[in-house]
Amino acid sequence: MPSLHENNWLFFRVMVNVGLRSVGAHHDWATTQTDLERLESFYERDGWYTDGPAADGGW
């Protein structure tokens, strides 16, 4: 599986895999779970998330 930047781009892979799963097509659910956990690590507070890790500014 191609690597993506460690930022909010991970949402694209999550959305594609959720769509594939919903129609019974081949998908990588383990990677989806890993991406969701990584995205959750961007949580700041009060419902706000950063675009990525603070060290690289989310770029």
C-alpha positions in Angstrom: 0.0 0.0 0.0 1.4 3.4 -0.9 2.4 5.6 2.0 0.6 8.9 2.6 1.8 11.9 4.5 1.1 11.8 8.2 -1.7 14.4 8.0 -5.3 14.8 7.2 -4.7 13.1 3.8 -5.2 9.9 5.6 -9.0 10.6 5.5 -9.0 10.0 1.7 -7.7 6.4 2.2 -10.2 5.9 5.0 -13.1 7.1 2.9 -12.2 5.0 0.0 -11.9 1.9 2.1 -15.2 2.5 3.9 -16.8 2.9 0.4 -15.3 -0.3 -0.8 -16.3 -2.1 2.3 -19.9 -0.9 2.0 -20.2 -2.5 -1.5 -18.4 -5.7 -0.5 -15.3 -5.0 -2.5 -11.7 -5.8 -1.5 -10.3 -3.3 0.9 -7.7 -3.1 3.6 -9.6 -2.7 6.9 -6.5 -3.1 9.1 -4.9 0.0 7.4 -8.2 1.9 7.8 -8.2 1.2 11.5 -4.5 2.3 11.8 -5.3 5.5 9.8 -8.2 6.3 12.1 -6.1 5.8 15.2 -3.5 8.1 13.7 -6.1 10.7 12.8 -7.4 10.5 16.3 -3.9 11.4 17.6 -4.3 14.8 16.0 -7.1 15.7 18.4 -6.4 18.9 20.4 -9.4 19.8 22.5 -13.0 20.9 22.4 -13.7 19.2 19.1 -10.6 20.6 17.3 -8.0 18.6 15.4 -4.7 19.7 13.9 -4.0 18.9 10.2 -1.2 16.6 11.3 1.6 16.2 13.8 2.7 19.5 15.4 6.3 18.9 14.6 5.8 19.3 10.8 2.9 21.7 10.9 0.6 19.2 9.3 2.1 19.6 5.8 
